[in-house]
Structures are given as structure tokens and as C-alpha cells.
Amino acid sequence: MLLEVTENRRMQEEILEHEGEPETQVKERSKELDCTLKELKVSEERYRILLGDSKVPIVFTSLNEV
């Protein structure tokens, strides 16, 4: 799941670069996506704690909104 988010972030960075946006905007967007990735990691851990089993796979269905 987290691999998908990381890959999504890389693809979005490439798209921004190819659209001709300044590098600073690409870096800012990358920071925003890194924050989102950290939030997802925290959310995933919270769900695992709530479920009482840290080995239960967590699936987020709204990753495309990142």
C-alpha cells in the first residue's frame, strides 16, 4: 500500500516536471505528498492498533485522491 503511494508521488512529480512547472513547485508538491504519506502511515498504524492485530493488512481505497 505504501509502495503505491510512493510510486504515485513519483509519477506526479514526473508529470509536473513535464508540464513545465518550475522546479520549486515540484519540490513543494513533493513535500506535500511526503506529508500525506506520513499521515497514511500514522493512519495505518492507528487502524492496526484499533483492530488489535498489527499483522492485519490495511487497504485504503482512496489513494487516488492523494
C-alpha positions as CSV (number, residue, x, y, z in Angstrom):
1,M,0.0,0.0,0.0
2,L,2.7,2.5,1.0
3,L,4.7,1.4,-2.1
4,E,1.7,2.5,-4.2
5,V,1.6,5.9,-2.6
6,T,5.4,6.4,-3.1
7,E,5.1,5.3,-6.7
8,N,2.1,7.7,-7.2
9,R,4.1,10.5,-5.8
10,R,7.0,9.8,-8.2
11,M,4.6,9.7,-11.1
12,Q,3.0,13.0,-10.1
13,E,6.5,14.6,-9.8
14,E,7.3,13.5,-13.3
15,I,4.0,14.8,-14.6
16,L,4.6,18.2,-13.0
17,E,8.1,18.4,-14.5
18,H,6.9,17.5,-17.9
19,E,4.1,20.1,-17.7
20,G,6.8,22.8,-17.4
21,E,6.1,23.9,-13.8
22,P,9.1,25.4,-12.1
23,E,11.3,23.1,-10.1
24,T,10.3,24.9,-6.8
25,Q,6.7,24.0,-7.3
26,V,7.6,20.4,-8.0
27,K,9.6,20.3,-4.7
28,E,6.7,21.9,-2.8
29,R,4.3,19.4,-4.2
30,S,6.7,16.6,-3.3
31,K,6.8,17.9,0.3
32,E,3.0,17.9,0.4
33,L,2.9,14.3,-0.8
34,D,5.6,13.3,1.7
35,C,3.4,14.7,4.5
36,T,0.4,12.8,3.1
37,L,2.5,9.6,3.0
38,K,3.4,10.2,6.7
39,E,-0.2,10.7,7.6
40,L,-1.2,7.5,5.8
41,K,1.5,5.6,7.8
42,V,0.1,7.0,11.1
43,S,-3.5,6.2,10.0
44,E,-2.5,2.7,9.1
45,E,-0.8,2.1,12.5
46,R,-3.9,3.5,14.3
47,Y,-6.2,1.1,12.4
48,R,-3.9,-1.8,13.3
49,I,-4.0,-0.8,16.9
50,L,-7.8,-0.5,16.9
51,L,-8.0,-3.9,15.3
52,G,-5.8,-5.3,17.9
53,D,-3.5,-7.1,15.4
54,S,-0.5,-5.4,13.9
55,K,-0.4,-8.1,11.2
56,V,-3.7,-7.4,9.7
57,P,-3.3,-5.9,6.2
58,I,-4.9,-2.5,5.8
59,V,-6.3,-1.4,2.5
60,F,-7.0,2.2,1.7
61,T,-9.4,2.7,-1.3
62,S,-9.0,6.4,-1.7
63,L,-5.3,6.5,-2.6
64,N,-6.0,8.1,-6.0
65,E,-7.1,11.2,-4.2
66,V,-3.6,11.8,-2.8
